Amino acid sequence: MRTYYSNSLNKAHYAYKLSKTKAFRNQIQKVKESFFIEPKTMLIVSDETGIAMADVYKYVSILRNSNQIAIAKIDLCKVSKRLSTYLTTDPAFFPMSNQIKNLDNGS
């Protein structure tokens, strides 16, 4: 009996971790696509996608660490009316230094 109970818990835990992983991948993909369309602030992306601000911050941090996102401009946010950074995942808007780093890493 104990072995069966233990195995069923392990399977349930594995399924739970897998579902969290799929949700993570879906959300980070939504955030990445939203920043690709046009440069936006994290607040705008959160409003558009329905993803919590804390999660958007986490995903932006992950994208920054892998050089997949860059600051496009610093301007007033359309939503909060405060000075904010507009981020982008579109390589056309990346500063020249990031483009050179990406080319060096690809070789």
Summary of the structure (lengths in Angstrom):
residues: 107
radius of gyration: 18.7
end to end distance: 56.4
largest distance: 63.2
contacts: 269
relative contact order: 0.13
helix: 66%
strand: 13%
